[in-house]
Amino acid sequence: NPLDSQDFAVQLATFSGVEQQAKTNDLLTALSAQMNGSGLSQLADWIGKEARVLTAAQFTGAPVTAVPTIANYADRADLVVLDAAGTEIDRQSMPVDADTVQWSGQTQSGTTFPKGAYTFYAESFANNEPLPMVQASIYAEVTEARMESGVSKLVLAGGGLIDPAKVIALRQ
């Protein structure tokens, strides 16, 4: 209840500005939801494809494809497999020029490792000296695209959940 007309005009302008800001916020919220929805529809095209990501593989009994990074000057390299606790459970020699390596998930005696999460590393050697191990990326099938708390996520075969921005490559 301003008594002065000048105070009345100031209050009216303030209320008008607040109302406009509230409408702008509503429009931005709607626009953001629409953009996230279209992002999800784009990710739907990834379902059924294999995504290459730097993450642990969910071993389900089927072979896992690892993409190692081997030092250029290495004369020998091993694929090192760690279980979810970080314990080395397997190691196999691989060519120093390997683009991909298949891990069968079986011990040397033919026993299958338990299902679960396994992380792969490439350990390079130069003159029999070990070089720092580098985590290998893996290929895993994308089984679902979903929104979680307004953020797009991909579900990989075996249940792994990743950020789509972490995908390095896609293949059929």
N, C-alpha and C positions, 0 to 999 in steps of 0.2 A: 504494500500500500504506500507507494511513494507519494508525497505531497507535492513535490516539485516536478514539473513536466520534464525537466532535464533528467532527473533521477529515473523517472518512468521510462524514458527513451533508452537509457543505459541498461536498465533491467530487461527490457524487451529485446534489445540486441543480444544480451548475454544468453537469454533463454533460447533465442533463435539459433545462436551459434552452437549451443549444447545439443539442440534437437538435430541440427545438420550433422554434427559429429556422430551422434547415435545412429542416424540413418547410414552414414558412410561406413561405420563399423559393421552394421548389419549386411550391407552390400559386399564388403570385403570378406566377411565370413561366408556368405553364400558363394562368392566367386572362388574362394579357397576350397570349399567343399566340392565345387564343380570341377576344379582343376585336379584335385586328388582323385576324383572318380574317373576322369579321363586318363590319368596316369595309370590307374588300376586296369582300365580296359586295354591300354597299350601293353602292360605286363602280361595280360591274358594270352597274348601271342607267344609268350615264352613258355607256356605250359607244354610239356612234352619234349622240350628241347633240353640239351645238356648245357648247363652253365659252368664256366670255369671260375672258381673262386679260391681264395686263400683262406681255407677253413679246414676244420677237422672233417673227415669223411665219415658218414654213417654206414658202417659195414653191415650188410644184411645177408651175407652169404655169397653174393655175386662179386666178381672181381672189381677192383677199384682202379681207375685210371688216374695216375699222378703225373704232374708236369713239373719235372725237377729243374732247378737252376744250378747248372754245374759250372764251376770256374773255368774260364777259357784256357788256362795253362795247366789244368789238371791232367794227370796221366792215369788216374783211376778214380772211380766214384762208386758210392754205395747209396742205396735207398734205405733209409732208417725209418722204422715204424714204431711210433709210441702209442701206448694205450691212453685212456682218458686220465689216468693218474700221472702220466708223463714218464712211465717206465718203458724202456726199450724192450719190445717184444719180438722184433724181427729185423733182420738186416739182409739185404741181397745186393750182390754186385750188379752194376748196370754199365752200359757203354757210356763213355765220356761225351758222346755226341747224341745221346738219347733225347728225343723230343718229348716222348711220353713213355711211361713204364706201367705195366699192368701188375698189380699186386693181387695174387690169387686169394689171399686170406687163409692160406694153409701153411702149416709147419712143414719142415723138411721131411717129417715122417708121414705127412698126408693128413694130419688132423686139422680140422677147420677151427680157426680162432673164434671166440665167442662174438656174437653180434654186439655192435656198439660203436662208439666214436674212436677213430684212430687218426693221428696226425702224422704226416709224412714229411721227411726232411731229406735233402740231398747233402751227403758229406763227400766233398772232393778231397783228393790227395795229390800232392805234388812232391815227387821224390820221396814217397812213403811218409810224408809229413801231412797230418790232417789239417785241413783248412776249416774255417768256421762253417758250421752247418747252416743251410738256408732252407726255410720251410718251402715245401712244394705245394703248388696249387693242385686242386683236384677237379675232375669233371663229375657233376651229379645232375640227375634229371630234375627239372623243375616240375613239381606236381600241383602247385597251387600258388595263386597270387592273392594276397589279402591285405586289408587295412587293419592296423592295430594302433589305437590311440591317435588316429589321423595320419599315420605313417604307413607307407607301402612296404610290404615284406614279401619275400618269396619263400615258399616251403620246398625243401629239397627232398628227394627220395630218402626215406629213412627218418624223416622228421626234422632235419636241420632247418633253422630259420635264419635268413640272411637279408641284409639291406641290398636292394637292387643296384645301388651305386657301387657295390663291391664286386660286381660281376666283371670279369676281365674279358671273357669271350663267350659266345653262344655257338652251338653247333647242333645239327640234326641228330 
